[in-house]
């Protein structure tokens, strides 16, 4: 079976399309305005609710995904503002949309992608400073897309 049909049979087709659109929206808005639009967080929450109802997620799975989605809030507390509120607001509905395992994988991938990007940026531009932070939202959505694809391929 080819990868496309695996994604569709895993029930991730509409979710994947939503995440691709969300990536474009968050990336363009965050690069232009430096923040994640609140409407993107609300849209992700609605998509998470619809998916949770459509695949009949249980309370334990919802709780586990919520715990994963609260990691950026804890990171914000530890780093004293290193993680923006938009990232915190986007993480929970994104985790609920994916489920606990893909959400955890997505968070790890987002961190790795962000670190690689900052590292590569530091190598290419030795005068670069990241005191003002960097746009983490697109990395979270990209990590979610990769995690969703991995989940679908292993389903």
Secondary structure, DSSP 8 states (H G I E B T S, - for coil): --HHHHHHHTT-HHHHHHHHHHHHHHHHHHHHHSS--HHHHHHHHHHHHHHHHHTT--HHHHHHHHHHHTHHHHHHHHHTSSS-HHHHHHHHHHHHHH-HHHHHHHHHHHHHHHHHHHHHHHHH-TT---TT----HHHHHHHHHHHHHHHHHT-
